[in-house]
Structures are given as C-alpha cells and as structure tokens.
Amino acid sequence: MNHIFTTQRVVTSEEIDQLNHVNNVVYLQWVQDIAEQHWAELSKNNPQPDYIWVVIRHEIDYLQQAVLGDTITLKTWVGETQGVKSVRHVEIYKDAVLLVKAQTTWCLLHAKTLRPTRITESVINTLLPQK
C-alpha cells in the first residue's frame, strides 16, 4: 500500500442530521477535505501550479455511524494512477471501527486550459513518493 496520510477530527453539532448522526453529505465533504490536505502535504516541497484536480467519480460505502463528540480518524492513500486519472482511497474510523470507505477518481486538468491532461512523471512522483 502507498503512503497513508492520517488526520483526526471531532464531530460537531453542525455535522449532525435529524437522525442524530453524521449526515452522509458530511462524510463526502470529509473525503474531499482529506484529499486536498494530502495533496497539499505531498506537493508542499514540489508545487504543481500548472495542474488542478477535479472529481469525476465517488463511490462510498456507509458501514456504521458517528455521533456528536466522536473522535474520527480519516486515512487516505493514492491508488492506481495512469493517463489523466488517479484513484484515491479514504477510510473513516471511530476507534478501530470502519465507518465509511470511499474510492474517488480524480482527473488532472491543466490549470490554464481546464482540459484533461496526462499525469506527468513529476506529478506521479509527487503523488507516489518513494520511501
């Protein structure tokens, strides 16, 4: 498995729905947020200003629920990357219990033209740093 990026957060009242658990849209936002945080971490020493990432597909399995005050651990890593696409995996836990797993397909765009562009060796080296 590739480098795993991990972060934690505590569930806030704004993230709770009428069923008194974290709303499914909030999990989706967390998936987006950790992807952006991980890219920022990976690219901090090798900025890639010519490129931007856009989501073209989300697959999310909601397995368990989280409630107000729970401490949540989010983990992400980069999977298959080729052509113009890169797959990112996210798992969301409460303690050791897997709550949500997601797989998102991202497409690399050229920042000026906003057109899909092949993932360069430099971007691959940023996404998948050698150990």
RAVENNOR-V712616 format. One record per backbone hydrogen bond with DSSP energy under -0.5 kcal/mol. CO is the residue of the C=O (numbers start at 1). NH is the residue of the N-H. E is the energy in kcal/mol with one decimal. If there is no record, write none. Layout:
# RAVENNOR-V712616
co nh e
CO NH E
CO NH E
This chain:
# RAVENNOR-V712616
co nh e
3 5 -0.5
5 76 -2.3
7 74 -3.1
9 72 -3.6
11 69 -1.8
12 15 -1.5
13 16 -1.3
15 23 -2.1
17 20 -2.1
21 17 -2.6
23 26 -0.9
23 27 -1.4
24 28 -1.7
25 29 -2.0
26 30 -2.6
27 31 -2.2
28 32 -2.2
29 33 -3.1
30 34 -2.7
31 35 -1.5
32 36 -2.2
33 37 -2.5
34 38 -2.6
35 39 -2.5
36 40 -2.3
37 41 -2.2
38 42 -3.0
39 43 -2.7
40 44 -0.6
41 44 -0.6
43 46 -0.6
48 51 -1.8
50 111 -3.3
52 109 -3.2
54 107 -3.1
57 105 -2.5
59 103 -2.4
60 62 -0.6
61 63 -0.7
61 101 -1.9
66 22 -2.6
67 70 -2.3
70 11 -2.5
70 72 -0.6
71 95 -0.5
72 9 -2.1
73 93 -3.2
74 7 -2.2
75 91 -2.5
76 5 -2.9
77 89 -2.9
80 87 -2.6
82 85 -2.2
83 119 -3.5
84 108 -2.7
85 82 -2.3
86 106 -3.0
87 79 -3.9
88 104 -2.8
89 77 -1.7
90 102 -3.0
91 75 -2.7
92 99 -3.2
92 100 -1.5
93 73 -2.6
94 97 -2.3
96 98 -0.5
97 94 -2.2
97 99 -0.6
99 63 -3.4
99 64 -1.7
100 92 -2.8
101 61 -3.0
102 90 -2.5
103 59 -1.8
104 88 -2.9
104 106 -0.6
105 56 -3.0
105 57 -1.3
106 86 -2.2
107 54 -2.0
108 117 -2.5
109 52 -2.2
110 114 -2.7
115 110 -2.5
118 120 -0.5
120 124 -2.6
121 125 -2.7
122 126 -1.4
123 127 -2.9
124 128 -3.0
126 129 -0.5
